[in-house]
Structure formats: structure tokens, C-alpha cells
């Protein structure tokens, strides 16, 4: 308050001022004024002093404990100081008066009265006599000097210290220092120490948290922010494996205390700390739900900082969104009517399975929603007045709308639980809440700026309107007058007419439109026919135009599943919704093309498409329209597996997809009512690829055989599929002698053996073996005559012996064909397999031995063929048989001797071969003549051959056993 200068002429006077007798006496006699309690007397004393050009010290005691003192500073200046003694403050007023200098009269000296020579001093009772002047003071006064401990004198060797050489205990003590800079440095020192010595935090975590929590309500903003960063980066992550509930309870007490602090900054920072706690320990939301909701309601009611500091409001609202997102929400349609449904929540084990505490949460949440609606209303005038929507205002409004939307989802969830459990809990929606949402929030839809919008602002308003539309659709009040406005917005949003055409606008459109798609099935089933067609057309266009790998495409697929597969009360019948079937046809035919387009670049999207195809196939049996369309997709799926162009095979995405996606695609095959031959060929090409895992390979066979048993594959196609696998399976390495004991590790011969066993098992389950053999006989013989590798030939021969019986059911033509093939096969087996590997050569020779046992004629023909190509050496073996390895004379002779020795080692074959001594003798004579004439051998080779030949002559001359 400024100090006024008052002159004598300008001194304030009061018209009602009256002069008392005492005051008049002072004026006439020139005496000093006496203390008074009248304000009028105060100004009288001031006027009296000014008139006499003298200064009288006087005091004034008023009703407000006012103390006035007047004193003289200079001859030409008088200063009056008014000191107001109030309970809370002291105010000084100075009045300076200027006037002409007038010599004052000397004060009259009064004659002093003569005093008494020896005056007797009267002392009051109870007072202690003062000490004599010459007394000695014996009192001792001492003061202690307190010095802090010097770090130089302390031995900290082996202790964990910070950069400044302070231990954790010393740093924790400094967090309570009166200087804010010291407190901040202490927190930074703790961070440095924990980074260097993580074990210190684990050992003293509870002591650290117990001490640091006191700084949550620190007066200094920098200290609070440093504490927040320390908890966020070091303490909470370091204690993630411990019992978090204990130290969270230590934190929450101080957080709640800070939420009630008078300083708004401390309160807002408390919400930030709580947001951090929720991120690291989500179950705390259920423990402190009532208090937290009440605290958010209190801080949001204090709306004086809405428009002043939007950054703080934004931080608070974003924390509220994260907190409310932990509440359970409405179950998706895809999980209804399924067994074992639990609460849909990210942290389900920590959520109570009963709705006992929901009543309190619902009550507080309703009150909070009403406060949020009021907050939203406070921003509406700002939107209309601002030339552009700034980022902070947008974030604040968006968080408000998102919080309301999450709360409504929770109300819907509770309502669903009440209905399913038949509980008497009061409904989640009431008239006050519905009215507030309809009038105050939805009544201003859509939000639009009155000024020219930039591209960024256009996208921001689009996002806000999207969330408002979600809120409206959750309310399900689709009879209100604004329903048409929302339908128009949904249609334009799906068609992309609202967002900008820039890349950022396209990204915004693909990010936020998916939130509207879950409502499309219900809207399409309840709106009028005109709006149904418009919405489905807009949705179909969106499905075609969006990027295949985007989240919008996945949301479209989920919506298509909702509208294709009947659930609950929402379904389309062929008679009543014929218009919908056209759109369903487009959606189904688009799926295989989308699957091929996605390839192996976006496996997650491919998996969603495959899952939809599988669900469609499972449901198609109950809908003739869907069954027809599903059947037509198998022709487009051929490209997904493999294609053959000009003899070259091009593999589709199936080969490169993850194992779970391959499983989905294989399961889809079962639900085709009639698997086409082109699709089976495409699948067979994939199975023959060496890069395909054996587990997937055998899973294909399992599913296709199940489809055959269900009548979905013709028997001829099924047998042809099996024979294609056996005949074209490529074995590596090509030379079997390179593989000894570790067959399964370095080659795929073990896979072919397993395949042969599986095929034989499946063929044995297809019906009468004689009928199956009759169908399969010609197919196998045609493949054998193509001279496949002996491994594939062995697989097909095993199929023969599995279906054949004794005596053989093979036709005469088949026996003759086999007699021309088997000699070369036997020679290759003996030539490629070492003599000491008995197990391997028995595996490949056993099918032939079974055929010889069932048909003696076949054995005789085979022996004659072997003798003929030994006799006619000028002819190559390839012209007589299918041998690929034993081609020269020496190889033929050695192979023949080894083969006959192996045949004689088998008891059953020995009995049979002993019946053909003439043929055996002819073979021995041919071998002897070749040895002595044409064949050139080294001394070692001749010795080895001579030993084998002598052994053969011995076994042939020995009678058969039994």
C-alpha cells in the first residue's frame, strides 16, 4: 500500500468530529494529549501538533489493537508512524507534513524542588536484592562445537558408494536435508549407486522405499520428478521379482496423503506416482479402487487449472485412462456360449471372481463419469473460440472421452454378469447418467471447428468423433433423434470421406476405424433395409481397400466372422436377408486371394484368415449357401499350396508359414465335402518338398485319410495321392552306402520308411484288401515300370505284399512285369548295401522274398532273367533289367553271387529255390565261364571272388533244411 504525503491543509478532517473538554483544555493550556480510545481524538491530537508546530509523543489504543506513535525526525519534517498490530501482519503508514520554519519558544524552565539528602528507597516484597557492584560472577557458560563427520577420516573400503563416495545410508539421510539441491543430489546418488551395485537395492529395498516415500510430498518440483524417475527406472524394476504387495502398501499411504495436499502440483504428482504403481503392480487397482476414484473425482472437480495448465490435466487424465483400462470389460461375441469363460482381464488371477465389490466401484464410477462430462462441457466453449485445436487440449478431451467409454464398457460387463448370474444387483445405468450423456455429451455431436481446419486438426476432430460414436453405440439408445447423424458418420468414416487423403490421414483412418467395426453386425441386423445396404457396402469397400497387413484388415476379418457365423440372436436367413448374401459371397471369395497375397510376409494376418476359413468350414455343414461358397474356395487355395507351370513346381506360402498356421490350413482340408484332384496334386507337391517338416507331412496324411473316411475324397484319388508320395519321394543321399548307422540323422530314408508304414496302414483300413489290390495293382505296376530308385520301388513292393496273400492274387501280366523288374532291383540292393549291414539288406529284400514265397513262377522267371544276362554279356544289363548300379561284368558277377548267398540264408526262400536246381546250376556255370575268360580282376579281387564262389557252390549242393 503506498504511503500518502499529507500537508496541513490536506490533512483529512471529519465533519462529525467534536472536541471534548479534555481536548479543549489541551489546546488552551498547551498540555500534552492523554491516551484515548477514540479515533476522533487521534486526529485531534494530530491537528493540535500541526497547529503548534511542535511534536507531542502520544499513544492511541483502538478497538483493533492499534498502536500509534508520533516522533520528530527533523525540524522541517514531521513523521507520524501508524503501526497496526494485527494477529497476522504489521502495516506501517508514514505521514510527512511540510511547513514553514518557525522558531519555537524555549520551554519555560520550572524551578526544581529541592530533594531530600538521604532518600529512603522502598523495596517491594519478594524481589531479590541485586548483587553488589564488586561481586564476582562465578557462572560458567560453555558451548559445544558440532562438526560433521569428515569423509577423509572414514574408512569405506569394501562398501558400495556413489560417485561422490557416499554410502546408501548417508544418501538416504541426505534425502531429508533442508536444502532442495542436496535432496535432489542424494536421489541422483542413490540412482548411481543402485546402477553400480544392484545387490544393495535387493538387500535394503524395504528401507529404501520406506525412506524415499517421504519425498512424494516434497515441496520442490525437481526433487519430486527425480524421485519419480528413480522409482520408474531403478526401484520398481529391481523389485519386480519380490513380494510387491508389501512395498506397494508402504507407498500407497504416502500417495494418498499427497493426493490431499493443498498444493495442486503435489496432488497431480501423486496421481503420477499412482500411475507408476499401477503399471508395475496392476492388482492394486482392486485394492484401492474406491479411494482412487474418489481422489480423481476431487481433483477433477477443482477445475481452476483446466484451461490454465492443460499439461497437468493431460497427465492426470492419461493416468485415469490407464487405471480404468484395468477394469473388466464386455465379453466379445466370439467367446459367448463357450465353456470355461472367466473374467476377461489381463491379470485374471488377481481379479475377484464375484461381483461383491462392484457395487461400490459402480457408485463411485458413476459419480466420476458425471464429473468427466462436466469437464468435457468446460472444453466446448474453448473449442468454439480457439482458432485451432492445440495438441494439449486434444489430448485432454480425448482422455475424457476414453475414460467415459471405458466406464461404459465396465457397466455393460456388470450388466451382462448380473443377467447371466441372475443376481439382484442394481442396474449399471440410471436415468441421471443416461441423461447427462445424451444431453451434455452426445448432444454436441459431431465436433467441428468453426474455423478453417488444417490436415492435423481434421484428423484430431475425426478421432474425437470416433470415440463419441463408440459411447453412443454402447448406450444402445438407437431411437434418439441423433441416431441418423451417427449412422451418417459411420458410413462416411468407413468410406474414408472424413479423414484427409495424406499419408498421416490414411494412417489415422486405419488406426481408429477398427473400433467401429464390432458394432457393424448388430447395426446391420437392426437398422432399416436402406441403411443396412449402405453400411454393408461401406464395410465391404473398407475390407477391400485397407492394407492387408493392417489392424483394420484384421478387424474386418473378425467382423466378417461375426456376420457369417450365426451367434445368439443375430443371424441372417437366406429368405429374409437375400441382400446380405451378395456381400457374404464377396467376403468368402476374397479370403483365398487375400491368403495368397499375404504370403509369408505377414504370418499373423495369414493365421487370422486361416482361422476364419476353418470356422467357416466347420459351420458350413449347417448352411447350404456357405457350403457351396466354401467348396469353391479350394480352387483358389491351390495357389496357396503349390502350382506347376511347364514342369516346374512353384511352392506357395504354405511352405514358409509357421507351424500353427500350417496346422490351420491342413485342418481346413477336412471340411471340403469333395476334395478336388487339382488341390490334392498341389498338396502332394508340398509333401514331396524336402524342406517340409516330417511332422507336417504326416499330419497332412492323417487329415486327408480322415477326410476319406468321412466320404470327402474318392478312393481312386486317395490311392493316387498315396502312390504319388511313395513313387516320387526323393531320398538323399543317393548312395545308400554313404549312410551306415546314423540313417535318420543325415538322410531322409527313415522318413520314407515311416511313410511306407503309414500308407500301408491307411490302405489296410480302406476296405477289402482284394478290392483295394485290384484298384491299386495297375497303378503300382505302371509306376514300377518307370524304373524309380530302389528305395521307392521297395515302398511300392511293400504295398503289394501288404494287400496280397498266399497264393498270390496278382495277375499273370503283373507277374511277368515284375519278373523283368525284380532282377535289376535285387542287383542294385546287393551292390549298394554292404554285406555286414544285415538289417538294411533284409529290409529291401524281404518284399521280394514274400513275392517268391507266394508265387514260385515269379521266382523261376527271375532266375531265368538273371542267367540270361550273365550268358549274353554283350548286352548291357540295362536293356534286360532296371539295374542302375551293377552295370559292368564284374559288378554283375559279384552281385549275383552275393544275391544267391543271401537267398540261401533265408529259410523259406531256401526251400523254394531248392526246387529250381536247374536254373541255379545254369547260373553257376555262367559265372564260372565268365570268371575264367572275360573278366579282368586283380589278384585280391580274384581271391575274394573265388572264396565267395566256392561258398555258393557249397550252399547250393547242400540239401534244404526241413
C-alpha positions, 0 to 999 in steps of 0.5 A: 500500500503506498504511503500518502504525503499529507500537508496541513491543509490536506490533512483529512478532517471529519465533519462529525468530529467534536472536541471534548473538554479534555481536548479543549483544555489541551489546546488552551493550556498547551498540555500534552494529549492523554491516551484515548480510545477514540479515533476522533481524538487521534486526529485531534491530537494530530491537528493540535501538533500541526497547529503548534508546530511542535511534536507531542509523543502520544499513544492511541489504543483502538478497538483493533489493537492499534498502536500509534506513535508520533516522533520528530525526525527533523525540524522541517519534517514531521513523521507520524508512524501508524503501526497496526498490530494485527494477529497476522501482519504489521502495516506501517503508514508514514505521514510527512507534513511540510511547513514553514520554519518557525522558531519555537519558544524555549520551554519555560524552565520550572524551578526544581524542588529541592530533594531530600539528602538521604532518600529512603528507597522502598523495596517491594516484597519478594524481589531479590536484592541485586548483587553488589557492584564488586561481586564476582560472577562465578557462572560458567557458560560453555558451548559445544562445537558440532562438526560433521563427520569428515569423509577423509577420516572414514574408512569405506573400503569394501562398501558400495558408494556413489560417485561422490563416495557416499554410502546408501545410508548417508544418501538416504539421510541426505534425502531429508536435508533442508536444502532442495539441491542436496535432496535432489543430489542424494536421489541422483546418488542413490540412482548411481549407486543402485546402477553400480551395485544392484545387490544393495537395492535387493538387500535394503529395498524395504528401507529404501522405499520406506525412506524415499516415500517421504519425498512424494510430498516434497515441496520442490518440483525437481526433487519430486520428478527425480524421485519419480524417475528413480522409482520408474527406472531403478526401484520398481524394476529391481523389485519386480521379482519380490513380494510387491504387495508389501512395498506397494502398501508402504507407498500407497499411504504416502500417495494418498496423503499427497493426493490431499495436499493443498498444493495442486502440483503435489496432488497431480504428482501423486496421481503420477506416482499412482500411475507408476504403481499401477503399471508395475503392480496392476492388482492394486487397482482392486485394492484401492479402487474406491479411494482412487476414484474418489481422489480423481473425482476431487481433483477433477472437480477443482477445475481452476487449472483446466484451461490454465495448465492443460499439461497437468490435466493431460497427465492426470487424465492419461493416468485415469485412462490407464487405471480404468483400462484395468477394469473388466470389460464386455465379453466379445461375441466370439467367446459367448456360449463357450465353456470355461469363460472367466473374467476377461482381464489381463491379470485374471488371477488377481481379479475377484471372481464375484461381483461383491465389490462392484457395487461400490466401484459402480457408485463411485464410477458413476459419480466420476463419469458425471464429473468427466462430462462436466469437464468435457462441457468446460472444453466446448466453449474453448473449442468454439473460440480457439482458432485451432485445436492445440495438441494439449487440449486434444489430448485432454478431451480425448482422455475424457472421452476414453475414460467415459467409454471405458466406464461404459464398457465396465457397466455393460460387463456388470450388466451382462454378469448380473443377467447371466448370474441372475443376481439382484444387483442394481442396474449399471445405468440410471436415468441421471447418467443416461441423461447427462450423456445424451444431453451434455455429451452426445448432444454436441455431436459431431465436433467441428471447428468453426474455423478453417481446419488444417490436415492435423486438426481434421484428423484430431476432430475425426478421432474425437468423433470416433470415440463419441460414436463408440459411447453412443453405440454402447448406450444402445439408445438407437431411437434418439433423434441423433441416431441418423447423424451417427449412422451418417458418420459411420458410413462416411468414416468407413468410406474414408470421406472424413479423414484427409487423403495424406499419408498421416490421414490414411494412417489415422483412418486405419488406426481408429476405424477398427473400433467401429467395426464390432458394432457393424453386425448388430447395426446391420441386423437392426437398422432399416433395409436402406441403411443396412445396404449402405453400411454393408457396402461401406464395410465391404469397400473398407475390407477391400481397400485397407492394407492387408497387413493392417489392424483394420484388415484384421478387424474386418476379418473378425467382423466378417466372422461375426456376420457369417457365423450365426451367434445368439440372436443375430443371424441372417436367413437366406429368405429374409436377408437375400441382400446380405448374401451378395456381400457374404459371397464377396467376403468368402471369395476374397479370403483365398486371394487375400491368403495368397497375397499375404504370403509369408510376409505377414504370418499373423494376418495369414493365421487370422484368415486361416482361422476364419476359413476353418470356422467357416468350414466347420459351420458350413455343414449347417448352411447350404449357401456357405457350403457351396461358397466354401467348396469353391474356395479350394480352387483358389487355395491351390495357389496357396499350396503349390502350382506347376507351370511347364514342369516346374513346381512353384511352392506357395506360402504354405511352405514358409508359414509357421507351424500353427498356421500350417496346422490351420490350413491342413485342418481346413482340408477336412471340411471340403465335402469333395476334395478336388484332384487339382488341390490334392496334386498341389498338396502332394507337391508340398509333401514331396518338398524336402524342406517340409517338416516330417511332422507336417507331412504326416499330419497332412496324411492323417487329415486327408485319410480322415477326410476319406473316411468321412466320404470327402475324397474318392478312393481312386484319388486317395490311392493316387495321392498315396502312390504319388508320395511313395513313387516320387519321394526323393531320398538323399543321399543317393548312395545308400552306402554313404549312410551306415548307422546314423540313417535318420540323422543325415538322410531322409530314408527313415522318413520314407520308411515311416511313410511306407508304414503309414500308407500301408496302414491307411490302405489296410483300413480302406476296405477289402484288401482284394478290392483295394489290390485290384484298384491299386495293382495297375497303378503300382505296376505302371509306376514300377515300370518307370524304373524309380530308385530302389528305395521307392520301388521297395515302398511300392513292393511293400504295398503289394505284399501288404494287400496280397496273400498266399497264393498270390492274387496278382495277375499273370501280366503283373507277374511277368512285369515284375519278373523283368523288374525284380532282377535289376532291383535285387542287383542294385540292393546287393551292390549298394548295401554292404554285406555286414549291414544285415538289417538294411539288406533284409529290409529291401529284400524281404518284399521280394522274398514274400513275392517268391514265397507266394508265387514260385513262377515269379521266382523261376522267371527271375532266375531265368532273367538273371542267367540270361544276362550273365550268358549274353554279356554283350548286352548291357544289363540295362536293356534286360533289367532296371539295374542302375548300379551293377552295370559292368561284368564284374559288378554283375558277377559279384552281385549275383553271387552275393544275391544267391548267398543271401537267398540261401540264408533265408529259410523259406526262400531256401526251400523254394529255390531248392526246387529250381536246381536247374536254373541255379546250376545254369547260373553257376556255370555262367559265372564260372565261364565268365570268371575264367575268360572275360573278366579282368580282376586283380589278384585280391579281387580274384581271391575274394571272388573265388572264396565267395564262389566256392561258398555258393557252390557249397550252399547250393549242393547242400540239401534244404533244411526241413 
